[in-house]
Amino acid sequence: MPMYDPSLLYTDPILTDFSVGYQPQDLVALRLLPETPVNTPSGRYRVWDRSKRVWFLSRREPGTSANEVRGGKWSEDTFKTVQHALKAAVADEENRELTSQGGYADATFGGVFGLDPHEAAAALVFDSLALEHEVAAGALLRNTATYPAGHTVTLVTADQWDNYAGATSNPIDIVRAAMIKINSKIGRPPNRMLMGRLGQTWLENHPDMIARFTNFSLAQPDAFLTLTGFEGEFILVGDDQYNTNDILEATETLVSVWGKDVILAYVNERMSENDLSFGKTFAQLYPDGSTRPTDRWRDDDRASDMVRTHWKWDIKLTSSIAGYLIKDAFSATAW
């Protein structure tokens, strides 16, 4: 039998649902750039300005026509999705070991733990796909050229948030300035703030922050929100380090996706075309109606089941004025 037989290929609905619903907990790019399904591999989308917030005079005198409300002005941009796909093998030996005794592992292999090897393979595949998306988002959103003038600030050593002795190190003022800038441009404050995990630890212990909680507990659930003065829906903290060494046997070389930077943005997760939002991940729909179908087929030559997930996407900033980049919020020693 050939190594790959198309007649044996089918889209596994269970594994597809698993891939669609599965989201690695330590990756956060899709919370800033929500997935927006599209029916074509490329196309045009509207970029709306602030004219839809114009106030029209509505008083009408008897016998006169009512004033007309005009639609907002808009421009156009394009997206072009690119297909990404990875596969993983589930060897027969692995399948027998992990699904023995009615779907549970034999005590010889560590006792009962009910692991589905095909779901584990699908998770492994999508973890890698999602990490690639995260790295691409980080490269775009940490680039000062991505933002319009006035929507970035680069902190010098004296101002960085881990410089506790610095008289001008004041994260509260920096975050507020970013919030004011976004609100002044779109009429809405940001509702997302993103930073790496180590950045959170430095920020939480900043003297200016601690001073706010002299008589309160840092253990309360909304402490971090209160510490920053940020009243958005989410503060996203990425456990974002990844291994740049593509040789599994070699020593890991860890790099942070979000580095020393902090990003604030207004994100609207609704799908309406005229909803203002910082950015989107345009994802093409496949014939089964999903954006991440998972195939499964038999490879007898390898004595394995093959699991493969596709994801065709393009990242676009749909409103750069809805974002703000704080560059080098922390020093190199923080990472």
C-alpha positions as CSV (number, residue, x, y, z in Angstrom):
1,M,0.0,0.0,0.0
2,P,1.3,3.5,-0.8
3,M,2.5,5.7,2.0
4,Y,-0.4,8.1,1.5
5,D,-3.7,6.9,0.1
6,P,-6.2,9.8,-0.5
7,S,-9.1,7.4,-0.5
8,L,-8.4,6.7,3.2
9,L,-8.3,10.4,4.1
10,Y,-11.3,11.9,5.9
11,T,-12.0,14.9,8.1
12,D,-12.5,13.6,11.6
13,P,-15.4,15.6,13.1
14,I,-14.4,14.8,16.7
15,L,-10.8,15.9,16.3
16,T,-11.9,18.9,14.3
17,D,-14.2,20.1,17.1
18,F,-11.4,19.5,19.5
19,S,-9.0,21.7,17.4
20,V,-11.6,24.4,17.0
21,G,-12.4,24.5,20.7
22,Y,-8.9,23.9,21.9
23,Q,-6.8,27.0,22.8
24,P,-3.4,26.7,24.4
25,Q,-3.7,28.6,27.7
26,D,-0.4,30.3,27.5
27,L,-0.9,31.9,24.1
28,V,-2.8,35.2,23.9
29,A,-2.5,36.6,20.3
30,L,-6.0,35.5,19.4
31,R,-7.3,37.7,22.3
32,L,-5.9,40.7,20.6
33,L,-6.5,39.6,17.0
34,P,-9.7,37.5,17.2
35,E,-10.4,35.0,14.5
36,T,-12.8,36.2,11.8
37,P,-14.0,33.5,9.4
38,V,-14.0,34.4,5.7
39,N,-15.2,32.5,2.7
40,T,-12.4,33.3,0.3
41,P,-8.6,33.0,0.4
42,S,-8.3,36.7,-0.2
43,G,-10.5,39.8,-0.4
44,R,-11.1,43.3,0.6
45,Y,-12.5,44.7,3.8
46,R,-13.6,48.1,5.0
47,V,-11.6,50.2,7.4
48,W,-14.0,52.6,9.1
49,D,-13.0,56.0,10.4
50,R,-14.7,58.0,13.2
51,S,-17.3,59.7,11.0
52,K,-19.9,57.3,12.2
53,R,-19.8,59.1,15.5
54,V,-20.9,62.4,13.9
55,W,-23.9,64.0,15.7
56,F,-26.6,65.0,13.3
57,L,-29.1,67.8,14.1
58,S,-32.5,66.2,14.3
59,R,-34.9,69.1,15.0
60,R,-37.7,69.2,12.3
61,E,-40.0,72.1,11.6
62,P,-43.6,71.4,10.4
63,G,-43.8,70.8,6.7
64,T,-40.0,70.2,6.2
65,S,-38.0,67.1,5.5
66,A,-36.1,65.4,8.2
67,N,-32.3,65.7,8.1
68,E,-30.6,62.7,6.7
69,V,-28.1,60.6,8.6
70,R,-25.2,59.8,6.3
71,G,-23.2,56.6,6.6
72,G,-19.6,56.8,7.9
73,K,-16.7,57.2,5.6
74,W,-14.4,54.2,5.0
75,S,-11.5,53.0,3.1
76,E,-10.4,49.6,2.0
77,D,-7.6,47.2,2.6
78,T,-7.0,43.6,1.6
79,F,-6.3,40.3,3.3
80,K,-4.7,37.2,1.8
81,T,-4.8,34.0,3.8
82,V,-1.9,31.5,3.7
83,Q,-2.4,27.9,4.5
84,H,-0.5,26.4,7.5
85,A,-0.7,22.6,8.2
86,L,1.2,20.2,10.4
87,K,0.7,16.5,11.1
88,A,1.7,14.0,13.9
89,A,1.8,10.2,13.9
90,V,0.1,7.9,16.4
91,A,2.1,4.7,16.3
92,D,0.2,1.4,16.8
93,E,2.4,0.5,19.7
94,E,1.6,3.8,21.4
95,N,-2.1,3.4,20.7
96,R,-2.1,-0.1,22.2
97,E,-0.3,0.9,25.3
98,L,-2.3,4.0,26.0
99,T,-5.7,2.5,25.3
100,S,-5.4,-0.9,26.8
101,Q,-8.0,-2.2,29.3
102,G,-11.0,-0.5,27.7
103,G,-9.3,2.9,27.0
104,Y,-7.1,3.2,30.1
105,A,-3.5,2.5,30.6
106,D,-2.3,-0.6,32.2
107,A,-0.6,-0.2,35.6
108,T,2.6,-1.3,34.0
109,F,2.6,2.0,32.2
110,G,1.7,4.3,35.1
111,G,-1.9,3.3,36.0
112,V,-5.2,4.6,34.9
113,F,-5.2,8.0,33.3
114,G,-7.6,7.8,30.3
115,L,-5.4,9.5,27.6
116,D,-6.7,9.6,24.1
117,P,-3.6,9.4,21.9
118,H,-5.4,10.9,18.8
119,E,-6.5,13.9,20.8
120,A,-3.0,14.2,22.2
121,A,-1.7,14.3,18.7
122,A,-4.2,16.9,17.6
123,A,-3.2,19.0,20.6
124,L,0.4,18.7,19.8
125,V,-0.2,19.8,16.2
126,F,-2.4,22.8,17.1
127,D,0.0,23.9,19.8
128,S,2.7,24.3,17.1
129,L,0.3,26.0,14.7
130,A,-0.9,28.4,17.4
131,L,2.7,29.2,18.5
132,E,3.6,30.1,14.9
133,H,0.6,32.5,14.9
134,E,1.7,33.9,18.2
135,V,5.2,34.6,17.0
136,A,3.9,36.3,13.8
137,A,1.6,38.4,15.9
138,G,4.4,39.4,18.3
139,A,6.6,40.5,15.4
140,L,3.9,42.7,14.0
141,L,2.6,44.2,17.2
142,R,6.0,44.9,18.8
143,N,7.2,46.9,15.7
144,T,6.9,50.7,16.3
145,A,6.3,51.1,12.5
146,T,3.0,49.3,12.9
147,Y,1.5,52.2,14.9
148,P,0.7,55.8,13.9
149,A,2.6,58.8,15.4
150,G,1.9,59.3,19.1
151,H,0.9,55.7,19.7
152,T,4.3,54.4,20.9
153,V,6.7,55.3,23.6
154,T,10.1,53.8,24.3
155,L,11.2,53.9,27.9
156,V,14.8,54.8,28.8
157,T,16.5,53.1,31.8
158,A,15.4,55.6,34.3
159,D,11.7,55.2,33.4
160,Q,11.6,51.4,33.0
161,W,9.2,49.6,35.4
162,D,11.8,47.4,37.0
163,N,13.9,50.3,38.0
164,Y,12.4,50.7,41.4
165,A,15.0,53.3,42.5
166,G,14.2,55.5,39.5
167,A,12.5,58.7,40.4
168,T,10.8,58.8,37.0
169,S,9.8,55.2,36.9
170,N,6.0,55.5,37.0
171,P,4.0,52.8,35.2
172,I,0.7,54.2,36.3
173,D,1.2,57.5,34.4
174,I,2.5,55.6,31.3
175,V,-0.6,53.3,31.2
176,R,-2.9,56.2,31.8
177,A,-1.3,58.2,28.9
178,A,-1.8,55.2,26.6
179,M,-5.4,54.9,27.7
180,I,-6.0,58.6,27.1
181,K,-4.4,58.5,23.6
182,I,-6.6,55.6,22.5
183,N,-9.7,57.1,23.9
184,S,-9.1,60.4,22.3
185,K,-8.8,58.8,18.9
186,I,-11.7,56.3,18.9
187,G,-13.9,57.4,21.7
188,R,-13.4,54.2,23.6
189,P,-10.8,53.3,26.2
190,P,-8.6,50.1,25.6
191,N,-10.0,46.9,27.0
192,R,-6.9,44.7,26.5
193,M,-3.4,45.0,28.0
194,L,-0.7,42.5,27.1
195,M,2.7,41.7,28.6
196,G,4.9,38.8,29.2
197,R,4.8,36.8,32.5
198,L,8.0,38.2,33.9
199,G,6.8,41.7,33.2
200,Q,3.8,41.1,35.4
201,T,6.0,40.1,38.4
202,W,8.1,43.3,38.1
203,L,5.0,45.5,37.7
204,E,3.1,44.0,40.6
205,N,6.0,44.8,43.0
206,H,6.7,48.3,41.8
207,P,6.8,50.7,44.8
208,D,4.2,53.0,43.2
209,M,1.8,50.1,42.9
210,I,2.5,48.7,46.4
211,A,1.8,52.1,47.8
212,R,-1.8,51.9,46.5
213,F,-2.4,48.7,48.5
214,T,-0.9,49.7,51.9
215,N,-4.2,48.8,53.5
216,F,-5.5,46.2,51.0
217,S,-4.6,42.7,50.0
218,L,-2.7,41.9,46.8
219,A,-4.4,38.5,46.9
220,Q,-7.8,39.8,45.9
221,P,-8.9,38.6,42.4
222,D,-9.0,42.0,40.8
223,A,-5.8,43.3,42.5
224,F,-3.8,43.5,39.3
225,L,-6.5,45.5,37.5
226,T,-6.7,47.9,40.4
227,L,-2.9,48.1,40.7
228,T,-2.6,49.4,37.1
229,G,-5.7,51.5,37.2
230,F,-6.7,49.6,34.0
231,E,-10.4,49.0,33.8
232,G,-10.5,46.9,30.7
233,E,-12.0,43.5,30.3
234,F,-8.8,41.6,30.3
235,I,-5.1,41.9,31.2
236,L,-3.4,39.3,29.1
237,V,-0.2,37.8,30.5
238,G,1.5,35.5,28.1
239,D,3.6,32.5,29.3
240,D,5.3,33.2,26.0
241,Q,8.8,31.7,25.9
242,Y,9.4,29.3,23.0
243,N,12.4,27.2,21.9
244,T,14.2,28.5,18.9
245,N,16.3,25.4,18.5
246,D,14.5,23.2,16.1
247,I,16.6,20.1,17.0
248,L,14.7,18.3,19.8
249,E,17.9,16.7,21.2
250,A,19.8,20.0,21.5
251,T,19.7,22.2,24.6
252,E,16.7,24.6,24.5
253,T,17.2,28.2,23.6
254,L,14.2,30.1,25.0
255,V,13.0,33.4,23.5
256,S,10.1,35.5,24.7
257,V,7.4,36.3,22.1
258,W,6.3,39.6,23.8
259,G,9.8,40.4,25.2
260,K,10.0,43.6,27.2
261,D,7.1,45.4,25.6
262,V,3.5,46.1,26.7
263,I,0.6,46.6,24.3
264,L,-2.8,48.2,25.0
265,A,-5.7,48.0,22.5
266,Y,-9.4,48.2,22.1
267,V,-10.7,44.8,20.8
268,N,-14.2,44.1,19.6
269,E,-14.8,40.4,19.2
270,R,-18.1,40.8,17.3
271,M,-18.0,39.9,13.6
272,S,-19.9,42.9,12.1
273,E,-17.9,44.4,9.3
274,N,-18.3,48.0,10.6
275,D,-17.3,47.3,14.2
276,L,-14.2,49.1,15.2
277,S,-11.4,46.9,16.5
278,F,-7.6,46.9,16.8
279,G,-7.0,43.9,14.5
280,K,-8.2,40.5,13.3
281,T,-7.0,37.1,12.2
282,F,-8.8,36.5,8.9
283,A,-9.3,32.7,8.7
284,Q,-10.7,31.0,5.6
285,L,-13.5,28.5,6.1
286,Y,-12.9,25.0,4.8
287,P,-15.6,22.9,3.1
288,D,-16.7,21.4,6.4
289,G,-17.5,24.9,7.7
290,S,-14.6,25.1,10.2
291,T,-11.4,27.2,10.2
292,R,-9.2,24.4,11.6
293,P,-10.3,21.0,10.1
294,T,-8.4,18.0,11.3
295,D,-7.8,15.1,8.9
296,R,-7.0,11.5,9.8
297,W,-5.7,8.7,7.7
298,R,-4.0,5.3,8.0
299,D,-0.3,4.9,7.0
300,D,0.3,1.1,7.0
301,D,3.9,1.6,5.9
302,R,4.6,3.3,9.2
303,A,2.0,1.3,11.2
304,S,0.6,4.5,12.4
305,D,-2.5,6.7,12.2
306,M,-1.8,10.2,10.9
307,V,-3.4,13.3,12.3
308,R,-3.2,16.6,10.5
309,T,-4.7,20.1,11.1
310,H,-5.0,22.9,8.6
311,W,-5.4,26.6,9.4
312,K,-5.4,29.3,6.7
313,W,-5.0,32.8,8.1
314,D,-3.8,36.3,7.6
315,I,-3.2,38.8,10.5
316,K,-4.3,42.4,9.8
317,L,-4.5,45.6,11.9
318,T,-7.9,47.0,11.1
319,S,-7.5,50.1,13.2
320,S,-4.0,51.0,14.3
321,I,-5.2,54.0,16.2
322,A,-7.0,51.6,18.6
323,G,-3.6,50.3,19.9
324,Y,-0.6,51.7,21.8
325,L,2.9,50.2,22.2
326,I,5.0,50.7,25.3
327,K,8.5,49.7,24.1
328,D,11.2,48.5,26.5
329,A,8.8,48.8,29.5
330,F,11.4,46.6,31.4
331,S,15.1,46.3,31.2
332,A,17.0,43.4,29.6
333,T,17.7,42.0,33.1
334,A,14.0,41.3,33.6
335,W,14.0,38.6,31.0
